[in-house]
Structure formats: C-alpha cells, structure tokens
Amino acid sequence: MPRFITFFSYSAASAKAMIEHPTDRSAAAKALVESLGGTQEAFYWMQGKHDGFLITNLPDGVAAAALAAAVGATGAVGGLETHQIYDHDEQEAIVKRAATAAKAYKPPTA
C-alpha cells in the first residue's frame, strides 16, 4: 500500500478545546484512516509551520485526498499538506525508471 505523510495545523478553537478537554487525537486519526481502508503508522505533534503530522498506509491517492477533505471540511484542522513518501526499495525503482525516461525525453533546449 502506498505510504503518505500528512502535515496539519489545528485551528485556535481546536487548540482551546484540546486544552480544556484533552483527548487522544491519535485515536481519532487512526479511526479515520481505518475507515478509508488504511493503517496509521505514526502520529506526532511538532514545532514549526505545522502542529503535527501523521504517516499512513492508504490504498491510493484518492483515499489520501479523501482523508484531507474529510478533516479539512470540519474547520478544526487546516494547513493540510499530503505527500506520498517512498522507502529505499521504491527510491531505487524511481531512479531506474528515471534513467529510462531520461533517454526518451528531449528538453526544450535540445
């Protein structure tokens, strides 16, 4: 299954609600991921541009987009940014395919 990383940021209202009534947001994310036929590999909070990220294994990019749409539509979370990520074996396959593609591609400057 393809692996994705999704960065997110909580709205001010969400942050306030979590401070006043702490809950396990990882469990909520896991339930969402599983509803899309996937598994949650990691859920972290962080400092910086985003408040956190989750790593998921999802059936396809459509499922990843549906996850972001479902969460974003609530208004509780914003700044959603999803990227497919690749392990070592997939990186090797990417480079091999790129070598083949590079032989077929003629840039505009050629």
Secondary structure, DSSP 8 states (H G I E B T S, - for coil): --EEEEEEEE-HHHHHHHHHS---HHHHHHHHHHHTT-EEEEEEE-SSSSSEEEEEE-SSHHHHHHHHHHHHTTSSEEEEEEEEE--HHHHHHHHHHHHHHHHH---TT-
